[in-house]
Amino acid sequence: MFYKGYYHLFYQYNPVAAVFGNMAWGHAVSTDLVHWLYLETALEPDQWYDAMGAWSGSATMDPNGVPFILYTGKSDRAPFIPPQRTVFSAALLCKKDCS
């Protein structure tokens, strides 16, 4: 996704080990799609509704140009509540120098 002069790449990964599990979303930005700056983790399984992982999803823009992320969180605590979470533009703000 291109936003405020940067291409944003989100990817699934396990931040604590090189094995499957503990799924989170990494975040990187680029101005040329060749050189990438890796930022802090964008999504971590830190809520009851994604305690077992922040799984597949998508980053996009709403009709007003506001970016948001929709992803599937997994939890065994409340099986009748839809397991999707929307994260708004705060996830796309660079917490470090993006240049």
N, C-alpha and C positions, 0 to 999 in steps of 0.2 A: 504494500500500500504506500502511495506517495502522499506525504503530509508535511507541510511547512518546510519544504525544500529537502526532505529526506525520504528515502525509501526505507520502510520499516519491515523487518523480517522477524517473524515469530516462529519458534520451533519448540517441539517437545524435547525435554531432556530430564535426566535425573541429576540434580545438582550435588548429590552426595556420593554417587558411585557410578561406575561405568557398567551398570546392569539395569535390566528392566525393572521398573517400579518407581514409586515416589515421584510420579510424573508432575513436572512443572513446565512453565513456558519461558524459554529464553527470549531475549530481545536484542537485535542488532540494527544499526542504522548505517546508511551509505548515501553518498551523493552521486556516485557513479556506477553502482552495482558491481564494482571490482574490489574496492577497499571498504572494509567493514569495521565499525566500532562496536564492540560488544558491551552492552549495558547490563545493569542489574536485572535479576530475574523479574519478568513482567507479571507472572502469575505463579503463586505457590499454593499448594493445598493447605490452606490455613483456616478454613471455615468448616463448620459442621457439614455443609452441603458438598464439599469437595475434599473431605478428610482422607479419602482414598485415592486422590489424584485429580489434577487439572488436565483433562484429556483433550480430545480433538475440538476444533472450533474454527473461528474465522475472525479476522479483523477487517472492518469495512467502514464506510462513511454513511451517515444518514442523509436524507434529502437536503438538510441545511449545512452539510459539510462538516458535521461533528463526527470525529472518529469514535468507534466503539468496538468492543470485543465481545463476542458471544462464544461461550465454550461449555463443554459438558463436564460437570464435576461428578465424582462418584462418592457415594456415602452409603453406609449400612444403617444409619440412624433414623432416617425418615423415608421409607420406600414409596410413600404415596405423594411426595412433593416432587414436582418436576425438577430434574437434576441439571437445569441450565442456569447459568449466571451471566449477566451482562455487566461488563466493566466499561465505564465511560472514559472520556478522553484523558483522565489522569494517568492512565497506563501508557499513554503515548508521549508524555512529557519526558524529555531527556533529563535524567537526574544528574548527569555529568555533562561536561562539555561535549557537544555533538559534532564539533568541527574536526 
